């Protein structure tokens, strides 16, 4: 499913560019939308507000999604999963936060575009040294 893989790479690029609106544009505004973020369930509005608040506080963001697997679930749905590594440099403090974990997205073709309708991400902080 090349189209969904391309959307994941577009999502990754928006994240690295700290483009909050570009990132949010990958999510569908449908009633059944939800996203689990480290075990907390978020609606589209809550997730979008969090992205728009968090990204401006980041000075740089380097994220790579690896081990990407896309499984078609019919003509309108696909499940994508990946592992990721992320370095975030916080504005002001200059502190670097390193995260790694896993993510899964349920993509749905709405009109001509593939959008995320449900998902889960788990990104524990790196162990203290």
N, C-alpha and C positions, 0 to 999 in steps of 0.2 A: 504494500500500500504506500506507494511513493508520495501520494498527496498528503497523507497524514504525517509521514516522516518529514516532509518539507515544512509542514505546519509546526512540528516540534522544533525544527531548526529555526524557524521564524520566531517562535516563543523564546528560544534560547538567545537569539540575537537581541530581541527587545529587552530581555532581562539584563544582558551585558551592557546594553546602551542606556540602562536605567530609564527606559521609556515606559512610564507607568500606563499611559493610555494605550500604547501599543501592546503592552502585556495584557491588560484587561480586555482588549479587543479579541483575544483568543478564547474568551469565555462566553458561552451562550447566556443570553438573558431570558431563560425559560423557567417556568415555575418549578420544575424538577431539579434545577441546578443545586448542587451542594459540593463542598470540598472539605475533606478532612485535612487539617493542618496540625501536625503533631498531636493527633488525637482529638482535636477540637473541631466540631462541625461548623462550617461557615456557609451562609447564604451568599448569593452573588453580590449583594450590596455590601455586606460585611467584608467579604474578601476584597472587593474593589476599593473600599475605603482604606483597608489595611495596606494594600499595595501603593495607593496614592500617598499615604502618609509615610511609609517606610522608605521608598526609593529615593526621595529627595534628601534623606539624611545620610545617604551612602555616597562616599567620594568615588569609590571604584568597586566594580563587581565583576568577578571573573568566574563564570560557571560553565561547566562542560557536562552535557548529558552523554553517557556512554552506555554500552550494552543495550541500545535501543531495540526493542522488539515491538512490532505492530502486528496485531492479529485482527483480521476482518471478522466482523460479527454480522454479516449481511451486507446489503448495499448502502445502508445509511449509518452504520455504527462500526467503530473500530476501537479496540483496546490497545493502548500503548503503555509500555513500561520501560523504565531506564534507571540506571544508577547515576549519581551525580557527585561532583566535587565542586565546592564553591569557596572562594576567598572573597570576603567582604571587608573593605577598608572603610571604617566609619568616619564620617565628616566630623571635624572638631577634635576628636580624641586621637585620630590616626590609628586606633586599635584595629588590628586585623583579626577577623573571626573566620575560622576555617570550619566548614561543615561538609559532611558527606552523608549520603543516605539513599533512599529509594523513592520513586514517584510512579504513580500510575494515573492514567487519564482515560476516561471514556469519551471518545470523540463522536460527534454526530454531524452528518452532512445536513446542513440547513441551507436551503437554496443551493448556491454554488460553492459554499464555504464550509470547511470542516471546523467545528467549534467544540470546546470542552464543555460537557454537560455535567460531569461528575469526576471527582478525582480524590487522590490521597497523596500526601507527601509527609515523609518523616525525615527530619534532619537534626539529629543530635549534634551537640557541640563537640568539638574535639576534646579528648580527655585532658584534664589538667595535668601539668607537668611539674 
